[in-house]
Amino acid sequence: MVSIVTIGCHPDDVESGCFGTLALYRKKKANVKILLLTGGENGGNKEVRLRASEAACAVIGATFVYAGFKDGQVTDDVETVSWIEKEIQKAAADIVFAPSPLDRHQDHRKGGKAAISATRNTANVLLYETPTTTEFKPQMYVDIKETLDQKIKALSMHKTQEEGALASEAVRCLAKYRAYQIRQFGKEIEAFQVIKWILNIDPDK
């Protein structure tokens, strides 16, 4: 069974960046663990935001693990890297998703770098985009048409956050834009940057 670990710096990061893909993996019975580095306390009540993250995980039956680092002060030093790496090892992760470090938010920059360091022994590592990502040149695309509604439902759990980038219309538009970018009209896509990916070629599939 495939094991997946996903790293988010704040509540709603994972939901906006790669939740449709995680939902697809869950449909295939993969184990999905979501690591949340901070409680997002700079953007609202921490306990409320953590409950929203737990509710979002429940939409697809993902495991939720909270690190307890301070919002706005995430580092890419040994403490953060070691914590992430231990959780990856516990899950025996085959695939890790993390935020792109090319981002306006300092936590995303540091958290993304920490995740890249922590996955040095992981076979497959993909970076997702957030609404504050500044430079994103995807190399891998996933059609999430059948799970986009689950993604929007998960994002709707974060009721205390401003509309804007988390609004269902914005989420649908980005998915359609990523499809348009690669001329896959009619699809709805999440895009990823590849840190490393082992392509398994099976002629029987």
Secondary structure, DSSP 8 states (H G I E B T S, - for coil): --EEEEEESSTTHHHHHHHHHHHHHHHTT-EEEEEEEE--GGGS-HHHHHHHHHHHHHHHT-EEEEEEE-TT----SHHHHHHHHHHHHHHT-SEEEEE-S-BSSHHHHHHHHHHHHHTTT-SEEEEE--TTB------EEEE-TTTHHHHHHHHHT-TTS-SGGGSHHHHHHHHHHHHHHTT-TT--EEEEEEEE------TT-
